[in-house]
Amino acid sequence: MDPAYNHPIYGVQITGGSTSTWSEWDRLRKAGAAARQMLLAAAAQMWNVDPSTCRTENPSSLHLIHNGRLSYGVVGRKSFNPDACQNVTLKDPKTSKNHRKAIKRLDTPDKTNGKAFLDWMWNVPGMLVAVVARRQSSGAN
């Protein structure tokens, strides 16, 4: 069990207790920034332009300032670069549109009235399921 995956506050590998968002905030920001950086680099490469001329915009598209749009799906297939995850640039919270703001959850009504198709409902041929592996206790204290 790699300590890199330990809960940053409790020091052990646990989930639950509604601690994920507040305790993993920095790691989640870095993961999002790395993904954005990889997508922008891939879009710039596809368009043969400098990455600084590209930007992310709304949840569904990348926008090149001078040359149109690409969907994240199209760019995502070409974007993975583990080296981009090493030194990511985080957005300044002061310029972020949604940093620390309450955002209305649009999925709540469908989740509570039974209309939503939830992730645990998926079942496709050959599908594998992952769970958190826990060390079995020896019973000794």
Secondary structure, DSSP 8 states (H G I E B T S, - for coil): --GGGS-TTTSS----TT-HHHHSHHHHHHHHHHHHHHHHHHHHHHHTS-GGGEEEETTTEEEETTTEEEEHHHHHTTT--GGGGTS-----TTT-SSTT-----SSHHHHHHT----GGG---TT------------S--
